[in-house]
Amino acid sequence: MTEDVKIYLNGEFVGRDKARVSVFDQGILFGDGVFEGIRAYNSRVFKCAEHVDRLFQGAKALCLDIPMDKAQTIQIVTETCRVNGVRDGYIRLVVTRGIGDLGLLPLPAPAPTVFCIAASLTLYPMETYEKGMQVITAARRRNTAGCLDPQVKSLNYLNNILAKLEAHHAGAQEALMLNGEGLVTECAGDNVFIIKDGEILTPPVHLGILNGITRRTVIRLARDMGMSVRETEFTLFNVYGADECFLTGTAAEVAPVRLVDHRIIGNGGPGPVTRKIGSAFREYAQSHGTPIFPEE
Ligand code: PMP
């Protein structure tokens, strides 16, 4: 990130030094808030309305009133890109419950803290896409919807961070997470797909996953190409025996998986279906989204 980066914070653009939040902010004290990771491709914010919609749905689930409407939120995202001259990059949009007073009960409701950062992105290395990534299964289970619904992209990401650390400690890049019944849910920061006998399978949202925007895009693109996609429950047995496996996420895009728990998936490299979906996604992302410089 450049030194002269301008960060949107509560209605104004401030320099890096002034981009600070209070130690009494509920987001810091309790992870009480929601966030989005968004991409800009080719001077457009990819699926901006969908990200903003997910942010609002998550906030609603937390009884957190975002102090603006969705159109204004989209404006904040595009303006942050514009002000920073970002045409291709990664955007972090965050809403916390705001400044509280150390107690758990957020009443009377404080004024939420809103900030947005547009930066360049550190992707997985190119090798990951050429050879496929190594994934392990985390011992830690995914939060259940009954505790903290993974559909809420909340600032409380410890479940995911601890799983990601398990992967790192095992020399892997991502961690597959199971629910309480041992069914595959998603990875620490990505959704998961497997391919068996020409059919693309991915866990349904009700198992306890983030309804990923890349996931939804990939499902639609695959169906548009005439491929069969089914949202269904499966176990690690099905992952190990799959012909192909790939992960999806805003940062990862479509990332092939080579190894899961030291089992080689299919032929070990990115398979034909994964390649086809990966290139369809990259092509689609280049030409769809909210323009950052609408006058161009
Ligand atoms: N699952 C989790 C837990 C995530 O944090 C993310 C986003 N990094 C995803 C899936 C992928 O979602 P999206 O495609 O919307 O980025």
Residues whose N, C-alpha, C, O or C-beta is under 5 A from the ligand:
A	BS01	PMP	G37 E186 C187 A188 G189 D190 N191 L210 N211 G212 I213 T214 R215 T248 G249 T250
